[in-house]
């Protein structure tokens, strides 16, 4: 199994570092723009790209690029929501997302304000829908960025660190242990399970506000 994993990691590492980093940033930008996050696996691309990191410079370049990509995508989503939100929501694409999801995002934002922006980065569907909903709300762009930026930083460091550390750890023991690949797979699987559990917990938290009437002003708070 080590040979198979070696081949996969070598294939990823064989991609030009600049191109590899740019693709990770592009995919994460697409994930947080409009509703593309529902079909673009940005987190998977970032995790795969991080396994090829072999220097501090590449680590920081990838992390910073992913952060910038996420913020850029969310900013575009905010702008689209501000200028085209109602029309997009009423469009065929908006209807496919479901009115329930739109109302869920609106209710969470209405009740939790900036905190909802932070949490939404880690919740499926909401991480793509929230920038649009914020754009249609009274929440200012500055407040949106103040809450979203630390969430994106935390997200980027988590994925890049786990991916690069797992790959580096594997390479350091591959020659000594025939089952080193299993350890690598276990680390990645454990990380995915942890992410899944956190997303589930946050999704339940969001659900607490889904059916509650809003106060109409929470989305304009500066918290």
C-alpha positions in Angstrom: 0.0 0.0 0.0 3.0 2.3 0.6 3.8 2.1 -3.1 0.3 3.2 -4.1 0.4 6.1 -1.7 3.9 7.1 -2.8 2.6 7.2 -6.4 -0.3 9.4 -5.5 1.7 11.8 -3.4 4.4 12.0 -6.1 1.8 12.8 -8.7 0.5 15.7 -6.6 4.0 16.9 -5.8 4.9 16.7 -9.5 2.5 19.6 -10.2 4.2 23.0 -10.4 4.0 24.5 -6.8 2.7 27.8 -8.2 0.0 26.1 -10.3 -0.9 23.8 -7.4 -1.3 26.8 -5.0 -3.2 28.8 -7.5 -5.6 26.0 -8.2 -6.3 25.6 -4.5 -7.0 29.3 -4.2 -9.3 29.2 -7.3 -11.3 26.3 -6.1 -11.8 27.7 -2.6 -12.8 31.0 -4.2 -15.4 29.2 -6.4 -16.6 27.3 -3.3 -17.5 30.5 -1.6 -18.9 32.4 -4.6 -22.7 32.3 -5.2 -23.8 28.7 -4.9 -20.9 27.0 -6.5 -19.9 25.7 -3.0 -22.6 23.2 -3.4 -20.8 21.4 -6.2 -17.1 22.6 -6.0 -15.1 20.5 -3.5 -12.8 23.3 -2.4 -11.9 21.6 0.9 -10.8 18.4 -0.8 -8.6 20.3 -3.3 -6.9 22.3 -0.5 -6.3 19.1 1.5 -4.8 17.3 -1.5 -2.6 20.3 -2.4 -1.3 20.5 1.2 0.1 17.0 1.0 2.7 18.3 -1.5 4.0 21.0 0.7 7.7 20.5 1.4 9.0 23.8 2.7 7.8 26.6 5.0 7.6 28.9 2.0 5.1 26.6 0.3 3.2 26.1 3.5 2.7 29.9 4.0 2.0 30.5 0.3 -0.7 27.9 0.2 -2.3 29.0 3.5 -2.3 32.7 2.5 -3.6 31.9 -1.0 -6.5 29.8 0.5 -7.4 32.6 2.9 -7.4 35.2 0.2 -9.3 32.9 -2.2 -12.0 32.3 0.5 -12.4 36.0 1.3 -12.5 37.0 -2.4 -15.2 34.4 -3.2 -17.3 35.5 -0.2 -16.8 39.2 -1.2 -18.1 38.4 -4.7 -21.0 36.6 -3.1 -21.7 39.6 -0.9 -21.7 41.9 -3.9 -24.0 39.7 -5.9 -26.4 39.5 -3.0 -26.3 43.2 -2.6 -27.1 44.0 -6.3 -28.8 40.9 -7.6 -29.9 38.9 -4.5 -33.7 39.0 -4.8 -33.6 38.2 -8.5 -31.1 35.4 -7.9 -33.3 34.0 -5.2 -36.4 34.1 -7.5 -34.4 32.5 -10.4 -34.4 28.9 -11.3 -31.1 28.4 -9.5 -32.4 30.0 -6.4 -35.5 27.9 -6.4 -33.4 24.7 -6.7 -31.6 25.7 -3.5 -34.9 25.7 -1.8 -36.8 28.4 0.1 -36.1 26.5 3.3 -32.4 27.0 3.0 -32.8 30.7 2.2 -35.0 31.2 5.2 -32.6 29.2 7.4 -29.7 31.4 6.5 -31.7 34.5 7.0 -33.1 33.4 10.4 -29.6 32.5 11.7 -28.1 35.8 10.5 -31.1 37.7 11.9 -30.7 36.1 15.4 -26.9 35.9 15.6 -25.6 38.7 13.4 -21.8 38.6 13.0 -21.5 35.3 14.9 -23.6 33.7 12.2 -21.1 34.8 9.6 -18.3 33.2 11.5 -20.1 29.9 12.1 -21.5 29.7 8.6 -18.0 29.2 7.2 -18.0 25.7 8.8 -21.5 24.7 7.9 -22.5 23.0 4.6 -24.7 25.0 2.2 -24.5 28.0 4.6 -20.9 28.8 3.7 -22.0 29.5 0.2 -25.4 31.0 0.9 -24.5 33.3 3.7 -22.5 35.8 1.7 -25.5 36.3 -0.6 -27.9 36.6 2.4 -25.6 39.1 4.1 -25.5 41.1 0.9 -29.2 41.3 0.9 -29.3 42.3 4.6 -28.4 45.4 6.4 -25.1 44.0 7.7 -22.2 46.2 6.5 -19.4 44.7 4.4 -16.8 45.8 7.0 -18.6 43.8 9.7 -19.0 40.9 7.4 -15.3 40.8 6.8 -14.4 41.3 10.4 -16.3 38.1 11.3 -15.5 36.1 8.2 -11.7 36.7 8.2 -10.9 34.8 11.4 -13.1 31.9 10.4 -11.3 31.6 7.0 -7.9 31.8 8.8 -8.9 29.1 11.2 -10.3 26.9 8.3 -7.2 27.4 6.1 -4.7 26.6 8.8 -6.6 23.5 9.9 -6.7 22.0 6.4 -3.2 22.9 5.3 -1.6 21.9 8.6 -3.3 18.5 8.8 -2.6 17.7 5.1 1.1 18.8 5.1 1.8 17.2 8.6 0.2 13.9 7.6 2.2 13.7 4.4 5.5 14.7 6.1 4.9 12.2 8.8 4.2 9.5 6.3 7.4 10.2 4.3 9.5 10.1 7.5 8.3 6.6 8.5 7.5 5.0 5.1 10.9 3.2 4.8 10.7 1.8 8.3 7.0 0.7 8.4 5.2 -1.3 5.7 1.9 -0.1 7.1 2.8 3.6 7.1 0.2 4.3 4.4 -2.5 3.0 6.8 -1.3 5.5 9.4 -1.6 8.3 6.9 -5.1 7.2 5.8 -6.1 6.9 9.5 -4.9 10.5 10.2 -6.8 11.9 7.2 -9.9 9.8 8.0 -9.8 10.9 11.6 -9.6 14.5 10.5 -12.5 14.1 8.2 -14.6 12.5 10.9 -13.7 15.3 13.3 -14.7 17.9 10.6 -17.9 16.0 10.0 -18.8 15.9 13.7 -18.1 19.6 14.1 -20.2 20.4 11.1 -23.1 18.3 12.5 -22.9 20.1 15.8 -22.9 23.5 14.2 -25.7 22.5 11.9 -27.8 21.5 14.9 -27.0 24.8 16.5 -28.1 26.7 13.4 -31.3 24.6 13.3 -32.3 26.0 16.7 -32.9 29.4 15.0 -34.5 28.1 11.8 -38.1 28.3 12.9 -37.8 31.3 15.3 -39.3 34.6 14.2 -36.6 37.3 13.7 -36.5 40.7 15.3 -35.9 42.4 12.0 -32.8 44.3 13.3 -30.3 41.7 14.3 -28.7 41.6 10.9 -27.8 45.2 11.2 -26.0 44.8 14.5 -22.3 45.6 14.7 -21.6 42.5 16.9 
